[in-house]
Each structure stands twice: as structure tokens, then as C-alpha cells.
Amino acid sequence: MGAIASATKVNLREAIAARVGDRLPFITTAAGSTTTAVSTALTGYPDDYWNNAFCQDESGAAMDTFREVSDFAQSSGTVTVGRAWASAPGSGIVCSLWKYSPAAYTIAGNIAIR
């Protein structure tokens, strides 16, 4: 019998997002708050570019939770989310920005599997 592949919901979301050109991973360069994530790598995007997108904590205490972005400030690379994470993303945490809700990718994957 052959090996059975196993993938998590997160793997599925990331794979589908990659196919459509969504998901921008970044590493935080300063400690944020429960409603902000900060990365100087994002300063190349204009103010409000990421508004209404989704920010996901991928490696911090609030791992695998995503929140809708309510404001983006180019000058500092600060992403502000509308609903607080359970824990603030500190410096050196992997986060990602998605133009579409990560939950939509989970739904699409579930439909495709059926």
C-alpha cells in the first residue's frame, strides 16, 4: 500500500493562494500590539493599499488566526486590524497578507476535494 499524503487546512489555503497569486508573507521587524503588525518590508506599498485585505499571524502566539485589515500606514509598514488577535505579534514573527479571506480558500479546497 502506498503512503497517504496528509495536508493541513493551512497547507491547503497556502497552495491555492499561491496558484492565484495571493498571499504575501513577511516578517515583523518591531513588536506590534494585539491590533497591529509592523514590518519595514511593507513600506514599498502605498498608504491604505492593504485596507480590506486580511493579515494572518503564521508563527506567533496567535498562530493561524487572521483578521481583516482596517488601515495600512506606508511610512512605518504598520498593518492595523479591525479585530484584535489574542496575543500581540512580536518582532521576528512570520505574518502574511491576503487580498481574499483565507477562509474562502479553505471553502474552495473543501469543494474541490468533494
N, C-alpha and C positions, 0 to 999 in steps of 0.2 A: 504494500500500500504506500502511495506517495505521501509526502509531507503536506499538511494542510496549512495554508497561509492564514495568518491572523493579522488583522489591522484594527486599529482603534478608530473611534469616531474622529479624533483629531487628525490621524493619518489620512482618512478619507477626505475630510474638509480640505486639508492642505493639497492633496493630489488634484482634486477637482479645481480648486482655486488657481493652481499653477497652470492648468490647461487653458483657463480663460484669462490669464494674465493679471489675476488679483492677488493680494497678499504681499505686503511689503514688510519683511522682518527688520527690526532694528534693535540696538542695544542701548538701554538707558545710560546716559552719561552723568546724571545727577539724580539724587533721591527725589522722588515725586511725593505726592500726597495720595490719599485714597481717591482723589478725583483727577489727578494729573500724572502724566508720564513725560519725562524730559529726555530729549536726545539731540545733540548738536548735528547729528547726521540728517536730521529732518529740515534744517534751516534753508535748504535749497528750494523748498516748496513755498508758494506764496501764502500770505495770511488767509485763513479760512478754507484753504484747499481741502483739508481733511474733514471739514464740518459735515455732519450726517453720515460719515463713514463709521467703521467700528474698530475699536482698539482692543486687542486681546493680550492679556498677560500670559506669556508662554512658559516662564520658568520661575516666577516669584511665588510668594505665599498664596496669591490668588490665581494660581496656575489654571489655565484653560477656561478662564472666565473672560467674557468680552462685554464691552459697554459701548453705547453709541457716543460718538464724539460730538460735543456741543460747541467747541471752539478750538481753533489751532492758531498759535502765535509763531510766526516765522522767526522773529528775532531771537527767540530762545529755544525754538524747537519743542515748545510745550503743547502737548495734546491734553485738552480738558474733556473729561467725560461727564455726561449728564447724571449718571447714577454711580455712586461710589462703589469701588471694589471693597472687599472685606479687609484687605490689607494694602498698604501703600507699596508701589513698586520702587524698590531702592535702586541705587546705581549698579550697573552691570547686569541688569535683568533683561532677558530677551522678551520683547513685545512684538506685535505685528499690527499693521493697519490693513483693513479690508474695505473695499468700496461697497461690497454687499455683505449682508449679515452672514456670519459663519454658520448660523442655524439653517440658512437657506441651502448651503452646501450639504449639510447633513441630510436634509429632506431630499435633495436631488440624488444623493448617494443611495438612500433607502429605496427610492423609486427605481433607480437603475438596477439595484440588486434584485428587486422583485421581478 
